[in-house]
Amino acid sequence: MSVILASAGYDHTIRFWDALTGVCSRTISHTDSQVNRLEITNDKRFLAAAGHLYVRLYDIRQGGASTSGQMASASAQGSQSNNSQAVMTFEGHTNNVTSLQFQIENKWMVTSSEDGMVKVWDVRAPSVQRNYKHGCPVNEVVIHPNQGELISCDQDGNIRLWDLGENKCTHHLIPEDDVPINSLSVASDGSMLVAGNNKGNCYVWNMANSKDTTSLTPVTKFRSHSKYITRVLLSTDMKHLATCSADHTARIWSTEQNFKLETTLQGHQRWVWDCAFSADSAYLVTACSDHYVRLWDLSNSETVRQYNGHHKGAVCVALNDV
């Protein structure tokens, strides 16, 4: 499976799509709750779905391993069935899980939740290794490319940087008092941090490592939307920033031209919640409350494909076409 494209949302289903034809190739029933975020493991074997209280791990190759199996044993059981059973469940949060990300070798995972906690999990045997407390709903957490730090943001407008080695918070930023920070993105080389808030503002910092210590230097602030920002995402080549918003659009900004607006992607009818770049940064996939997922060609801002099938709002997408 060279291209993995999945989406989910409020209809309690996860759908896999043939990216080129737009045909839904597989549907997983996620009966617990809505799905808030999707993440594909770096080896393309598993899809993690963050919902209410739990993160469930599904075999992308349609295996039907037991919930007690570890990732290694689960991946060894090749199957052609359409089994929707999770191969692993991560339990520990007490409210919606808002984001998740895997360590580069898939040995551990980090999650954020509306319960005010950031958790670090051992993926090989589901267990919590670290707990970091925000004291208010945490909207997103990302792993620094150095794999030794986490960055998280919350509903009170805080951004915190956590050093896993020192096991403590080393930086605390408040871009705007009492304005929720909804999303964060870190450049693939760790040189830049971008945050988006409820007023439609984006903040950018340069990040640098010196003597194993990360420093943050403010670069710019710009208004990207007139309404809530729901997601910010830097492209793999770091040349573009995508922002999604409650104003029904996604926008692409040039990081090389001081975040000049490159294009506005128009066509969705409701809130655009999530997005994912293709590996070559030439395409963007978006998920929207209008039930649709769209694939955009960024060279002409046109919709290449629309994926139809969700019966309620689509709020998250995951793409791996490496």
C-alpha positions in Angstrom: 0.0 0.0 0.0 2.0 2.9 -1.3 -0.5 5.7 -0.4 -2.4 5.6 2.9 -5.2 8.1 3.2 -7.7 7.9 6.0 -10.3 10.2 7.5 -12.7 10.2 10.5 -15.0 12.4 12.5 -18.3 12.5 14.2 -20.0 9.5 12.4 -17.9 7.0 14.5 -16.2 5.6 11.4 -12.7 5.6 10.0 -12.5 5.5 6.3 -9.6 4.5 4.1 -9.6 5.9 0.6 -8.0 5.1 -2.7 -6.4 8.5 -3.2 -6.6 8.5 -7.0 -10.1 7.2 -7.6 -11.8 8.6 -4.5 -13.3 5.1 -3.7 -13.6 4.1 0.0 -11.6 0.9 0.3 -12.3 0.1 3.9 -14.4 1.3 6.8 -13.6 0.8 10.4 -16.4 1.2 13.0 -15.1 3.3 15.9 -18.1 2.7 18.2 -16.7 4.4 21.4 -17.0 8.0 20.2 -16.2 10.5 17.5 -12.6 10.4 16.3 -10.6 13.6 17.1 -7.3 12.9 15.4 -5.7 10.2 13.3 -2.0 9.4 13.1 -0.1 6.8 10.9 2.9 5.1 12.4 6.1 5.8 10.6 6.4 2.2 9.3 2.9 2.5 7.8 1.7 -0.5 9.7 -0.8 1.0 12.1 -3.3 3.8 12.3 -4.0 5.4 15.7 -7.4 7.0 16.4 -7.8 9.5 19.3 -11.3 9.6 20.6 -13.1 10.2 23.9 -10.9 8.7 26.7 -9.0 6.2 24.5 -6.5 5.9 21.7 -7.1 2.8 19.6 -4.6 1.3 17.3 -5.7 -0.4 14.1 -3.8 -2.6 11.7 -3.7 -0.8 8.4 -3.2 -4.2 6.6 -6.7 -5.2 7.9 -5.3 -7.7 10.5 -7.6 -8.9 13.3 -5.2 -9.3 16.1 -6.5 -9.4 19.7 -6.6 -6.2 21.8 -4.1 -7.7 24.2 -1.4 -8.2 21.5 1.6 -6.0 21.2 2.5 -4.2 18.0 5.1 -6.8 17.1 2.8 -9.7 17.4 0.0 -7.9 15.8 2.0 -7.0 12.7 3.1 -10.7 12.4 -0.5 -11.8 11.9 -1.1 -11.0 8.3 -4.8 -11.1 7.3 -7.1 -10.1 4.5 -10.1 -9.7 6.7 -12.0 -6.4 7.2 -11.8 -6.8 10.9 -12.5 -3.5 12.8 -11.1 -4.7 16.1 -8.3 -2.6 17.5 -5.0 -4.3 18.0 -4.2 -2.1 21.0 -6.0 0.4 23.3 -4.4 3.1 25.3 -6.4 3.9 28.4 -5.6 6.7 30.9 -7.1 10.0 29.9 -10.3 11.1 31.5 -11.6 13.3 28.7 -11.3 13.8 24.9 -7.9 12.9 23.5 -7.1 15.9 21.3 -3.9 14.9 19.5 -1.2 12.3 19.3 2.1 11.7 17.6 4.6 8.8 17.4 8.3 8.8 18.1 10.2 8.3 14.9 10.9 4.6 15.6 7.3 4.0 16.9 8.7 3.0 20.4 6.6 5.6 22.2 3.7 8.0 21.6 2.6 11.3 23.1 -1.0 12.4 23.6 -2.8 15.5 24.7 -6.3 15.7 26.2 -9.0 18.0 27.4 -8.3 16.5 30.9 -5.4 18.9 31.1 -2.7 16.3 30.7 0.1 15.4 28.2 1.0 11.7 28.4 4.0 9.8 27.1 3.2 6.1 26.4 5.3 3.0 25.8 3.8 1.7 22.5 5.3 -1.8 22.8 3.2 -2.5 25.9 0.5 0.1 26.5 1.6 2.0 29.6 2.1 5.6 30.6 5.7 6.6 31.1 5.3 10.3 31.8 2.6 12.7 32.8 2.8 16.5 32.2 0.1 18.7 33.7 -1.3 21.9 32.1 -4.2 22.4 34.4 -6.6 23.2 31.6 -7.6 21.5 28.3 -4.6 20.7 26.1 -5.3 21.2 22.4 -2.2 19.8 20.8 1.2 18.3 21.5 4.0 17.7 19.0 7.4 16.0 19.3 10.5 18.0 18.5 12.5 16.4 15.6 15.3 15.9 18.1 13.0 13.4 19.8 14.0 14.7 23.2 11.4 17.5 23.7 7.7 18.0 23.5 5.7 21.2 22.7 2.1 21.6 23.8 -0.5 24.3 23.8 -3.7 24.8 25.7 -7.1 26.5 26.0 -5.7 29.2 28.3 -3.3 30.4 25.7 -0.1 28.7 27.1 2.6 27.0 25.1 5.0 24.8 27.0 8.2 23.1 26.0 9.0 19.9 27.9 12.5 18.4 28.2 12.1 14.6 28.3 15.7 14.1 29.6 15.3 16.6 32.4 11.6 15.6 32.8 10.5 19.2 33.3 9.0 22.3 31.5 11.8 24.5 30.2 9.9 27.2 28.3 6.5 28.8 29.0 5.1 31.2 26.4 1.8 33.2 26.4 1.4 34.9 23.0 -1.9 36.5 23.9 -3.5 36.4 27.4 -6.5 34.1 27.6 -6.7 33.4 23.9 -6.7 29.6 23.3 -3.9 28.2 21.2 -5.5 25.5 19.1 -2.6 24.1 17.1 1.2 23.9 16.8 3.6 22.8 14.1 7.4 22.3 14.2 9.6 22.4 11.1 11.0 19.1 10.1 14.5 20.3 10.9 13.5 21.8 14.3 14.3 25.3 13.2 10.8 26.9 13.5 7.7 26.7 15.6 4.3 28.0 14.5 1.2 28.4 16.6 -2.4 29.4 15.7 -5.1 30.8 18.0 -8.8 31.5 18.4 -8.4 35.1 17.0 -7.0 33.9 13.7 -3.5 34.9 14.6 -0.4 32.9 13.8 2.8 33.3 15.8 6.2 32.2 14.6 9.4 31.5 16.5 12.9 30.5 15.4 14.2 27.5 17.3 17.8 26.8 17.9 19.8 24.2 19.9 22.9 25.2 21.8 24.5 22.9 24.4 21.4 20.7 24.3 19.2 23.6 25.2 16.5 24.9 22.9 16.0 28.7 22.5 13.0 30.4 21.1 13.2 33.7 19.3 10.0 35.5 18.1 10.0 36.1 14.3 6.6 37.4 13.4 2.8 37.5 14.1 0.3 37.7 11.3 -3.5 37.5 10.8 -4.3 34.4 8.8 -8.0 34.2 9.2 -10.9 36.3 10.5 -12.2 33.4 12.6 -10.8 30.5 14.7 -7.7 28.7 13.5 -8.3 25.0 13.8 -5.0 23.7 12.5 -1.6 24.9 11.5 0.8 22.6 9.6 4.3 23.2 8.1 5.0 21.3 4.9 7.8 18.7 4.9 10.0 20.9 2.8 9.3 23.7 5.2 8.5 26.1 2.4 4.8 26.3 3.1 2.4 26.7 6.1 -1.2 25.5 5.9 -3.8 27.0 8.1 -7.4 25.7 8.5 -10.2 27.8 9.9 -13.8 28.2 11.0 -14.2 30.6 8.0 -14.6 27.5 5.7 -11.2 27.9 4.1 -7.7 26.6 4.2 -4.8 28.9 3.3 -1.2 28.3 2.2 1.5 30.8 3.3 5.1 31.1 2.0 7.7 30.6 4.8 10.3 31.9 2.4 8.5 35.2 1.8 7.7 36.2 5.4 4.5 34.2 5.4 3.0 35.9 2.3 -0.3 34.4 1.4 0.1 32.0 -1.6 -3.4 30.8 -2.0 -6.8 30.4 -0.4 -8.5 27.0 -0.9 -12.2 27.7 -1.3 -15.0 25.1 -1.7 -15.8 23.7 1.7 -19.1 24.8 3.2 -18.3 24.6 6.9 -15.4 24.6 9.3 -12.2 23.1 8.0 -10.7 21.1 10.8 -7.6 19.3 9.7 -5.1 19.0 6.8 -2.2 16.9 5.7 0.5 17.7 3.1 1.7 15.2 0.5 5.3 14.1 0.8 6.3 16.4 -2.0 4.4 19.4 -0.5 2.5 19.8 -3.8 -0.9 18.6 -2.6 -3.0 19.2 0.6 -5.8 17.0 2.0 -8.5 18.7 4.1 -11.3 17.5 6.4 -14.5 19.6 6.9 -17.7 19.7 8.9 -19.5 19.6 5.6 -18.8 15.8 5.6 -16.3 16.0 2.8 -12.6 15.3 2.5 -10.8 17.1 -0.4 -7.5 16.7 -2.2 -6.1 20.0 -3.5 -3.5 20.7 -6.1 -1.6 23.6 -4.7 -0.2 24.7 -8.0 -3.7 25.8 -9.2 -5.8 25.7 -5.9 -8.2 23.3 -7.6 -9.9 20.3 -6.0 -8.4 17.2 -7.6 -10.6 14.7 -5.7 -13.5 14.9 -3.3 -14.0 11.9 -0.9 -17.7 11.3 -0.2 -18.9 8.9 2.4 -19.0 10.4 5.9 -22.5 11.0 7.3 -21.4 13.6 9.7 -18.6 16.1 10.0 -15.1 14.9 9.0 -12.7 16.4 11.4 -9.4 14.6 10.9 -7.2 13.1 8.1 -4.0 11.2 7.9 -1.9 10.8 4.8 1.3 8.9 4.1 2.4 8.7 0.5 6.2 8.3 1.1 
